[in-house]
Amino acid sequence: MTIKKTFIDGLIIFEPTVFEDSRGYFFENYRRQHFRDAGFEIDFVQENESMSQKGSMRGLHLQAPPFAQDKLIRVVRGAVLDVAVDIRKASPTFGQHFAIELNEKNKLSFLVPKGFAHGFYCLEDDTIVNYKCSDYYNRDSEMGLFWGDPALAIKWPDGERIVSEKDKVQPSMANFDSPF
């Protein structure tokens, strides 16, 4: 497995070693030791999966402390533009984002640690996203940012936007009080 750091401290991309033959392929999606080697001591306690249609927007979401979550995201089927926004007040990259395409072909996993808002845009119908979380979901700790905030300067793909009512009314970065 190859571990790649991004320009934002804490955001990590894991590229698996894929073994292919006439039967198909095999790869390790997650190995705790790889995380430890990268300096992360994460105990994942919950795994979630979503299926979405092309044009679906999910996010930008986070859980506030004490239920903050590290997330390890991977696309099982289809493709997404996955985005993480740094909301750590003391970070030199506060308010900046990193975007990456995750898809069933590249098999990448993206680690989004505590202190980031996370979301994605579905590029294909019937896209399945799987993600591990380091803490349990807590409704009272749920927070978010408006995905379309011009101040974030996220270049979402053109096309239809299927957005939940909750995500339509999330605050802009200017009106967001980060708990990190």
Residue pairs with C-beta under 8 A, 6 or more apart in sequence:
1 14
1 15
1 16
1 17
1 28
1 31
1 34
2 14
2 15
2 17
3 12
3 13
3 14
3 15
3 34
3 37
3 38
4 12
4 13
4 14
4 15
5 11
5 12
5 13
6 12
6 13
6 98
7 93
7 98
8 84
8 86
8 91
8 93
8 96
8 97
8 98
9 91
9 93
10 111
10 113
10 115
10 116
11 84
11 98
11 110
11 111
11 112
11 113
11 116
12 38
12 40
12 110
12 111
13 100
13 108
13 109
13 110
13 111
14 34
14 72
14 108
14 109
14 110
14 111
15 106
15 107
15 108
16 27
16 28
16 29
16 107
16 108
16 109
17 27
17 28
18 25
18 26
18 27
18 107
19 25
19 26
19 27
27 107
29 74
29 107
29 109
30 44
30 72
30 109
30 132
35 41
35 42
35 111
40 70
40 111
40 113
42 70
42 72
42 134
43 134
44 70
44 72
44 132
44 133
44 134
45 133
45 134
45 135
45 136
46 132
46 133
46 135
46 136
46 137
47 130
47 131
47 132
47 133
48 130
48 131
48 133
48 137
49 76
49 128
49 129
49 130
49 131
50 58
50 128
50 129
51 126
51 127
51 128
51 129
52 58
52 122
52 127
52 129
52 162
53 122
53 125
53 126
53 127
53 162
54 122
54 123
54 124
54 125
54 127
54 159
54 160
55 121
55 122
55 159
55 160
55 161
55 162
56 121
56 122
56 127
56 162
56 163
57 119
57 120
57 121
57 122
57 147
57 156
57 161
57 162
57 163
57 167
58 119
58 120
58 122
58 129
58 164
58 167
59 83
59 117
59 118
59 119
59 120
59 144
59 147
59 167
60 83
60 85
60 117
60 118
60 119
60 144
60 145
60 146
60 147
60 170
61 117
61 118
61 119
61 142
61 143
61 144
62 68
62 69
62 87
62 116
62 117
62 118
62 142
62 143
62 144
63 69
63 135
63 137
63 138
63 141
63 142
63 143
64 141
64 142
64 143
64 179
65 114
65 141
65 179
65 180
66 141
67 135
67 136
67 137
67 138
67 141
68 114
68 115
68 135
68 141
68 179
68 180
69 114
69 133
69 134
69 135
69 137
70 111
70 112
70 113
70 114
70 133
70 134
71 111
71 112
71 113
71 118
71 131
71 132
71 133
71 134
72 109
72 110
72 111
72 112
72 131
72 132
73 82
73 102
73 109
73 110
73 111
73 112
73 118
73 120
73 129
73 130
73 131
74 102
74 107
74 108
74 109
74 110
74 129
74 130
74 131
75 102
75 103
75 104
75 127
75 128
75 129
75 130
76 104
76 128
76 129
76 130
77 104
77 126
77 127
77 128
78 103
78 104
78 122
78 123
78 124
78 125
78 126
78 127
78 128
79 101
79 102
79 103
79 104
79 122
79 123
79 124
79 127
80 101
80 102
80 103
80 120
80 121
80 122
80 123
80 127
80 129
81 99
81 100
81 101
81 120
81 121
81 123
81 156
81 157
82 99
82 100
82 101
82 102
82 110
82 118
82 119
82 120
83 97
83 98
83 99
83 118
83 119
83 120
83 121
83 154
84 97
84 98
84 110
84 112
84 116
84 117
84 118
85 95
85 96
85 97
85 116
85 117
85 118
85 145
85 152
85 154
85 173
86 93
86 94
86 95
86 96
86 97
86 115
86 116
87 94
87 95
87 115
87 116
87 117
87 145
87 176
87 178
87 180
88 94
88 115
88 116
88 178
88 180
89 178
89 180
91 115
95 151
95 152
95 173
97 152
97 153
97 154
99 154
99 155
100 108
100 110
101 123
102 108
102 109
102 110
102 120
102 129
103 123
112 118
114 134
114 180
115 180
117 143
117 144
117 145
119 147
120 129
121 156
121 157
123 157
143 179
144 166
144 167
144 170
144 171
145 152
145 170
145 171
145 172
145 173
145 176
146 167
146 169
146 170
146 171
146 172
147 154
147 156
147 163
147 167
147 170
148 156
149 172
149 173
151 172
151 173
151 174
152 173
